[in-house]
Amino acid sequence: MARKVSLALELYTDANDLVDHRYMTQMREQDITPVPTDPSLPRFTLVVGPSPFTMPRGWEFFLTSPYEGATYIGTVLHNAGYPVRIVDVRYTPDPLQAAYDQIVGQTDVLGLCTFEDNFPWCRELMDRVKLAEPDVPIICGGSLVTSVPHVFMESTACDVAVISEGEITILELMESYSAGRWSTDLPTIRGICYRTPEGENKRTRPRGQMMDLDALPRMRLDLWPQAHSPMGLQPQIISSYSRGCKMDCSFCYRTTPQVRAKSPEKLDRDLAWLKSQYGIDFSFFVDLTFSSHRRQTVEVCDVIKDHDLRWTCLTRCADMDKERATAMRDSGADIILYGVESLGSEVLREARKGNSENLTVRAMRTTFEADVRFGALLIVGLPNENEESLDHMVEFAESYNHVTRVKYLSAMPGTTVYKQALGSGLIRSEIDHLNWLSVEQALHEDEFLNVSELSEQACRDAYKRIYDAYEPGPVMDFKHYPEHFQYFHPQPDDGKARSTSYAGKGWRSRWSSAGPVMVPDADRFTLDKCADPEVASRGSSLVECGAKTMAKSAPAN
């Protein structure tokens, strides 16, 4: 019997047609010999918008680093000769105006990166651009538009929504647009939703995932504006050797669920390029399950070891043993992040985690014995969580002082949790929910959708205690803080000796978390405005979230 999956079936398609192989061959060839930039080709501007998300002390680099999705799209177009710019407005006080000022009159095609927490900003930017320049086509890509393309096509000025991976699709779209063939070609370009001249929304056959990640080019990080700033690019990067995940957790959305991996030779070339061109010294490998396969993990670590990197990664407790942990240590792993989420057996079963408390403890001991740090990722408020299991998780966090991140459960679009919340009426409408997600900062004062039977007070108390049990992140000497940044929750308690021996005394005395300033008027999207009163009262009645406090502190006009 075929495995039942929770995500849209179109995501499990293989990009294996002749046209896919043509563009993969083009990517390979142009990676070796890029086409000189041709000013007669359409100018392409790729905008990276704001997110309110914060990161704990020592992880701030992750928020400011160039990331793979936008970098690969920019790189394949640059290598094909298109005039490409990446506009990054993640940390400007008024990102809407900042993006608008760099788009209007300066581009022929607009690309927009979408995240789960930037929908209202994307919609407003598209409206403003279309009002000023109605003939500039807007192409949206990323995780959010992939999960809810119907929302973008029905409720925004998006012209084309790219589903799942975008490297092949963007090359085909831009080749067609440059030749003036969109009117005839769009119905045949796979993996998109598009708007006809008559305003009708259409969807083409799925494209799916690339079969061979070795076709991807080396990333051109110099396309990001940071590369041209006085400080230059930060030496910490986000990278990966694989895409996809073999699991199907109820709360997790993956634009690329099928597992694909680069060859060791390809990874070696990529790391050598990043090291020689950009002087990187630290990498966050964002592969969803870095150590899923023992032999592959050891091979990857053998490659990394040759490049003198410190690094971190994400993986599962079930996918760790002495051989893998030792290989990771020997290749420079600083901390390994594990999706623990909860310790409750019924919670983990409902979430389809494939984990247990015993597996978590075993992975933790194995990691410690290999002299690598263990980082637990936890969620407060999963279905089936009760006060006893939540208290146990809090005690676990405080006993070991090994937590990297805690979050309230988010109903991410496209996931099982999201579909259940829609079906039960917990989510009033998809637009309301997408608007509300834009005020989640990953702080204990956040509002949350309470899908468990726990009281709001119990959830908040647990979150705060786990948050105070954080350990330091791997980059305590980060130097690339943006000018406009916020800092939260100074904490005089250093935690256990392993934290001070790593980061020194007072390592979080000035702040425990940091992140961007929230976009103006974010208080329009708090839970009392985006949910039914009963739903709002269960997750927002005790503490004012950041959007509300920001609105109160804003100067009067």
C-alpha positions in Angstrom: 0.0 0.0 0.0 1.3 3.4 -0.9 2.3 5.7 2.0 -0.3 8.2 2.8 1.0 11.7 3.0 -0.5 14.9 4.4 0.9 17.5 2.1 -0.5 18.3 -1.4 0.2 15.4 -3.8 1.7 17.8 -6.4 4.8 18.2 -4.1 5.7 14.6 -4.6 6.2 14.9 -8.4 9.6 14.5 -10.0 10.9 17.2 -12.3 12.1 14.6 -14.8 10.7 15.8 -18.2 12.9 16.8 -21.2 12.5 20.4 -20.4 13.6 19.9 -16.8 16.8 18.2 -18.0 17.4 21.0 -20.5 17.4 23.6 -17.8 19.4 21.5 -15.4 22.0 21.1 -18.1 21.9 24.9 -18.6 22.4 25.5 -14.9 25.5 23.2 -14.9 27.1 24.8 -17.9 26.4 28.4 -16.8 27.8 27.7 -13.4 31.1 26.9 -15.1 30.8 29.7 -17.6 28.2 32.4 -16.7 26.7 34.4 -19.5 27.8 38.0 -19.3 25.0 40.3 -18.0 22.9 41.4 -21.0 21.3 44.8 -20.5 18.8 44.0 -23.3 17.2 41.3 -21.1 14.4 42.1 -18.6 15.7 43.5 -15.3 14.7 41.1 -12.5 14.3 42.3 -8.9 13.9 39.8 -6.1 12.6 41.2 -2.9 13.1 39.7 0.5 10.6 41.2 3.0 10.4 41.4 6.7 9.7 38.7 9.3 9.0 39.5 13.0 10.8 36.3 14.1 13.4 36.6 16.9 16.3 34.3 17.7 18.0 33.5 21.0 21.3 34.9 22.1 24.1 33.4 19.9 21.7 32.7 17.0 21.2 36.2 15.7 23.4 35.5 12.7 20.6 33.3 11.3 18.3 36.2 10.9 20.7 38.4 8.9 22.4 35.8 6.7 21.6 35.4 3.0 19.6 32.2 2.6 19.5 29.6 0.0 16.1 30.0 -1.7 16.6 33.6 -2.8 20.3 33.1 -3.5 19.7 30.2 -5.8 17.0 32.1 -7.8 19.2 35.1 -8.1 22.2 33.0 -9.1 20.6 30.9 -11.9 19.2 34.2 -13.4 22.5 36.0 -13.0 24.4 33.1 -14.6 21.9 33.2 -17.5 22.7 36.8 -18.2 19.8 38.6 -16.7 20.3 41.9 -14.8 19.4 40.7 -11.2 19.1 42.6 -7.9 18.2 41.2 -4.5 16.5 43.8 -2.4 16.6 43.0 1.3 14.4 45.0 3.5 14.2 42.7 6.5 15.6 45.2 8.9 14.5 48.6 7.8 12.0 50.6 10.0 9.6 51.0 7.1 10.2 48.0 4.8 7.1 48.6 2.6 8.4 52.1 1.6 12.0 50.9 1.4 11.1 48.1 -1.0 8.7 50.3 -3.1 11.4 52.9 -3.5 13.8 50.3 -4.9 11.3 48.7 -7.3 9.3 51.4 -9.1 11.0 52.6 -12.3 13.9 50.2 -11.7 12.7 46.7 -12.7 10.9 44.9 -15.5 9.9 41.8 -13.5 9.3 41.7 -9.7 10.0 38.5 -7.8 8.7 38.2 -4.2 9.9 35.8 -1.5 7.0 34.6 0.7 7.2 33.3 4.3 4.5 32.1 6.6 4.7 35.4 8.5 4.9 38.1 5.8 1.6 37.7 3.9 0.0 41.1 4.7 3.2 42.9 3.9 3.5 41.0 0.5 -0.1 41.8 -0.3 0.3 45.5 0.4 3.6 45.8 -1.6 2.0 44.1 -4.6 -1.0 46.5 -4.4 1.3 49.5 -4.4 3.5 48.3 -7.2 0.6 47.4 -9.4 -1.0 50.8 -8.8 2.2 52.5 -9.9 3.3 50.1 -12.7 0.4 47.8 -13.7 2.4 46.2 -16.5 5.2 44.9 -14.3 4.5 41.2 -13.7 4.8 39.9 -10.2 6.1 36.4 -9.6 5.8 35.0 -6.0 7.7 32.0 -4.7 8.6 30.4 -1.4 6.9 28.3 1.3 3.8 30.4 1.9 2.7 30.8 -1.7 3.4 27.1 -2.2 1.2 26.1 0.7 -1.8 28.4 -0.2 -1.4 29.5 -3.9 -5.2 29.9 -4.2 -5.1 32.6 -1.5 -2.4 34.5 -3.4 -4.2 34.2 -6.8 -7.6 35.2 -5.4 -6.6 37.8 -2.9 -3.4 39.5 -4.1 -2.0 41.1 -7.2 0.3 38.2 -7.8 0.5 37.3 -11.5 2.4 34.0 -11.2 2.8 31.7 -8.2 5.7 29.3 -8.4 5.0 26.0 -6.6 7.8 24.2 -4.7 11.3 24.5 -6.1 11.8 27.5 -8.3 15.2 27.2 -10.1 14.0 25.5 -13.2 10.6 27.3 -13.3 12.1 30.8 -13.0 14.5 30.1 -15.9 11.6 28.9 -18.1 9.3 31.8 -17.1 12.0 34.4 -17.8 13.0 32.9 -21.1 9.4 32.9 -22.2 8.8 36.5 -20.9 11.9 37.8 -22.6 10.7 36.3 -25.9 7.2 37.8 -25.4 5.5 34.4 -25.3 3.8 34.4 -21.9 0.3 34.6 -23.5 0.9 31.2 -25.2 3.5 29.6 -22.9 2.1 30.1 -19.4 -0.5 27.3 -19.8 2.3 24.8 -20.6 4.9 25.9 -18.0 4.6 23.3 -15.2 4.5 24.1 -11.5 2.7 27.4 -11.5 -0.6 29.2 -11.0 -1.1 32.2 -13.2 -3.7 34.8 -14.1 -5.0 35.0 -17.7 -5.5 38.4 -19.5 -9.2 38.1 -18.6 -8.4 37.8 -14.9 -9.1 34.1 -14.6 -6.9 32.0 -12.3 -5.4 28.9 -13.8 -3.1 26.1 -12.5 -0.7 24.0 -14.6 0.5 20.5 -14.1 2.9 20.1 -11.2 6.7 20.2 -11.8 7.9 18.7 -8.6 11.4 18.4 -7.3 14.7 18.2 -9.2 16.0 14.7 -9.3 19.7 15.8 -9.3 20.8 18.6 -6.9 24.2 18.5 -8.4 22.7 20.7 -11.1 22.4 23.6 -8.7 25.0 26.3 -9.2 27.4 27.6 -6.6 25.7 30.3 -4.7 26.5 33.9 -5.6 26.2 35.6 -2.2 27.6 38.8 -3.7 24.1 39.4 -5.2 22.9 40.4 -1.7 23.2 44.0 -0.8 25.2 43.1 2.4 28.1 42.2 0.2 28.4 45.8 -0.8 28.0 47.3 2.6 31.0 48.7 4.6 31.2 45.6 6.8 30.8 43.2 3.9 29.1 39.8 4.1 29.1 38.1 7.5 31.2 34.9 7.6 28.2 32.8 8.9 26.0 31.3 6.1 23.0 29.1 5.7 23.5 26.1 3.4 22.5 22.5 2.9 23.5 19.3 1.2 20.0 17.9 0.8 16.3 18.8 0.4 13.3 17.1 1.8 12.4 15.0 4.8 11.4 11.4 5.2 9.0 12.2 8.1 5.5 13.7 7.9 5.0 15.6 11.1 1.6 17.1 11.6 2.8 20.7 12.3 5.6 21.0 9.8 5.3 22.3 6.2 7.9 21.3 3.6 7.9 22.8 0.1 10.2 19.9 -0.9 9.1 16.8 1.0 11.0 14.3 -1.1 14.5 13.6 0.0 17.2 14.6 -2.5 20.9 15.0 -1.8 24.0 16.5 -3.4 26.9 14.2 -4.1 29.9 14.5 -1.8 31.9 15.9 -4.7 29.3 18.6 -5.3 29.2 19.6 -1.6 33.0 19.8 -1.6 33.0 22.2 -4.6 30.2 24.3 -3.0 32.1 24.6 0.3 35.4 25.4 -1.4 33.7 28.2 -3.4 32.0 29.7 -0.3 35.2 29.5 1.7 37.4 31.0 -1.0 35.0 33.6 -2.4 33.3 34.8 0.8 35.6 33.7 3.7 32.9 31.8 5.5 33.8 30.2 8.9 30.5 28.9 10.1 27.5 27.2 8.4 24.0 26.4 9.6 23.1 23.3 7.6 19.3 23.6 7.3 18.7 20.1 6.0 15.6 18.9 7.8 17.1 15.6 8.8 20.9 16.0 8.5 21.9 12.6 9.9 19.0 10.4 8.5 21.4 7.9 6.8 24.5 6.8 8.7 26.8 6.2 5.7 25.8 9.4 4.0 26.2 11.4 7.2 29.8 10.1 7.6 30.6 10.9 4.0 29.2 14.5 4.4 31.2 15.0 7.5 34.4 13.8 5.8 33.8 16.5 3.2 33.1 19.3 5.7 36.2 18.3 7.7 38.4 19.4 4.9 37.1 23.0 5.0 37.9 24.1 8.5 34.3 25.1 9.5 32.3 25.3 12.6 28.8 24.3 12.0 25.4 23.3 13.3 22.5 21.3 11.8 19.0 19.9 12.4 18.2 16.3 12.9 16.0 13.7 14.6 16.7 11.9 17.9 16.1 8.5 16.2 18.9 9.3 13.7 21.9 9.5 16.0 24.5 7.0 17.2 28.1 7.0 18.3 29.5 6.7 14.7 27.5 9.7 13.4 28.0 11.8 16.5 31.8 11.2 16.4 32.0 12.0 12.7 30.1 15.2 13.3 32.4 16.3 16.2 35.5 15.5 14.2 34.3 17.7 11.3 33.6 20.8 13.5 30.0 20.5 14.7 29.4 22.9 17.5 25.8 22.0 18.4 23.3 19.5 17.0 19.7 20.7 17.0 17.1 18.0 17.7 13.3 18.2 17.0 12.3 17.0 20.4 9.0 19.0 20.5 7.6 17.2 23.5 8.1 14.2 25.8 4.5 13.1 26.0 3.9 9.8 24.2 0.4 10.7 23.1 1.6 14.1 22.0 4.3 12.6 19.9 2.0 10.0 18.4 -0.5 12.6 17.4 2.2 14.7 15.9 3.6 11.7 13.9 7.1 12.5 15.2 8.5 9.0 15.3 10.1 9.8 18.6 9.9 9.0 22.3 11.4 10.2 25.5 13.7 7.2 25.5 15.0 8.1 22.1 15.5 11.7 23.2 17.5 10.7 26.2 19.6 8.3 24.3 20.4 10.9 21.6 21.3 13.4 24.3 23.7 11.1 26.0 25.3 10.0 22.7 25.8 13.7 21.7 27.2 14.6 25.1 29.6 11.6 25.1 30.9 12.7 21.7 31.7 16.1 23.2 29.1 17.9 21.1 26.4 20.2 22.4 22.8 19.0 22.3 20.1 21.6 21.4 16.5 20.7 22.1 13.7 22.3 20.0 10.4 22.3 21.9 6.8 23.2 21.2 4.2 24.3 23.8 0.6 23.5 23.1 0.7 20.5 20.8 -2.5 18.4 20.6 -2.8 15.9 23.5 -0.4 17.8 25.7 -1.6 17.9 29.4 -0.3 19.6 32.5 1.6 16.5 33.6 3.4 16.0 30.3 4.1 19.8 30.0 5.5 19.9 33.6 7.7 17.0 32.7 9.0 18.8 29.7 9.8 21.9 31.7 11.6 19.9 34.3 13.6 18.2 31.6 14.6 21.6 30.1 15.6 23.0 33.5 17.5 19.9 34.5 19.8 19.8 31.5 19.8 23.5 30.4 20.1 22.3 26.8 17.2 24.1 25.1 17.8 26.1 21.9 14.3 27.1 21.0 10.8 26.9 22.4 7.7 28.1 20.4 3.9 28.0 20.9 2.4 25.7 18.3 1.8 27.5 15.0 -0.8 26.3 12.6 1.3 26.6 9.5 -0.6 26.7 6.2 -0.7 23.4 4.4 -0.1 21.2 7.5 -2.4 18.8 9.2 -2.7 21.1 12.2 -3.8 23.9 9.9 -6.4 21.8 8.1 -7.8 20.6 11.4 -8.0 24.2 12.8 -9.8 25.3 9.7 -12.2 22.4 9.9 -13.0 23.0 13.5 -13.5 26.8 13.1 -10.5 27.6 15.3 -9.2 29.6 12.3 -11.9 32.0 11.2 -10.6 32.4 7.6 -7.4 31.7 5.8 -6.8 35.5 5.2 -7.4 36.2 8.9 -4.9 33.5 9.9 -2.2 34.6 7.5 -2.6 38.1 8.7 -2.3 37.1 12.3 0.8 34.9 11.7 2.6 38.1 10.8 2.8 39.2 14.5 4.4 36.0 15.9 7.8 36.8 17.3 8.7 33.5 19.0 8.6 35.1 22.5 6.6 34.0 25.6 4.3 37.0 25.3 3.2 35.9 21.8 -0.5 35.3 21.2 -1.2 31.6 20.2 -4.0 29.4 18.9 -4.8 27.1 21.9 -5.5 23.7 20.3 -4.9 21.8 23.6 -7.0 21.6 26.7 -4.3 23.5 28.7 -5.1 26.9 30.2 -3.4 29.9 28.8 -1.6 30.5 32.1 -0.2 26.9 32.1 1.2 27.4 28.6 2.7 30.8 29.3 4.3 29.6 32.6 5.8 26.6 30.8 7.1 28.7 27.9 8.7 31.2 30.2 10.5 28.6 32.3 11.8 26.8 29.2 12.9 30.1 27.6 14.8 30.9 30.8 16.5 27.5 30.4 18.2 28.4 27.1 21.8 27.6 26.4 24.0 29.9 24.4 24.1 29.8 20.6 27.2 29.0 18.6 28.1 32.6 17.5 28.5 34.7 20.5 30.9 37.1 18.8 28.5 38.1 16.0 29.4 41.5 14.6 26.9 42.1 11.9 23.9 43.4 13.9 21.6 45.6 11.8 21.2 49.2 12.8 17.5 48.7 13.5 17.1 45.7 15.8 15.3 44.9 19.0 16.6 43.1 22.1 14.4 41.2 24.5 14.4 39.9 28.1 17.8 40.5 29.8 18.5 37.5 32.0 21.0 37.7 34.8 20.8 33.9 35.4 23.6 32.3 33.4 22.2 28.8 33.7 24.4 25.8 34.3 28.2 25.7 34.2 28.2 24.3 30.7 26.7 27.6 29.5 29.2 29.9 31.2 32.2 27.7 30.3 31.1 28.1 26.7 30.0 31.7 26.6 31.3 33.3 29.7 29.5 34.9 32.6 26.7 37.3 31.9 26.3 35.9 28.4 22.6 36.9 28.2 22.6 39.7 30.8 21.8 42.3 28.0 19.3 40.2 26.1 18.0 36.7 25.7 16.6 37.1 22.2 16.9 39.6 19.4 15.1 40.4 16.2 13.8 43.0 13.7 11.6 45.9 14.6 8.0 44.9 13.8 6.5 46.6 10.7 4.4 49.7 11.2 0.7 49.1 12.1 1.3 45.4 12.9 -1.3 45.7 15.6 -4.0 45.5 12.9 -3.4 41.8 12.9 -3.6 40.8 16.5 -5.8 37.8 17.5 -8.7 40.0 18.8 -9.0 41.3 15.2 -8.3 38.1 13.3 -10.2 35.4 15.3 -13.5 34.9 17.0 -13.6 36.3 20.6 -13.7 32.9 22.2 -10.6 31.8 20.3 -8.8 35.0 21.0 -9.5 34.8 24.8 -7.9 31.4 25.1 -4.5 32.5 23.8 -4.2 36.3 24.2 -5.9 37.4 27.4 -3.1 37.4 29.9 -0.2 39.2 28.2 0.0 41.9 25.5 2.0 40.7 22.5 4.7 42.8 20.9 2.4 44.3 18.2 0.1 45.7 20.9 2.9 47.1 23.0 4.5 48.6 19.9 1.2 50.4 19.1 0.9 51.8 22.6 4.5 53.2 22.6 4.2 54.7 19.1 4.2 58.5 19.1 0.9 60.2 18.4 0.5 61.9 15.1 
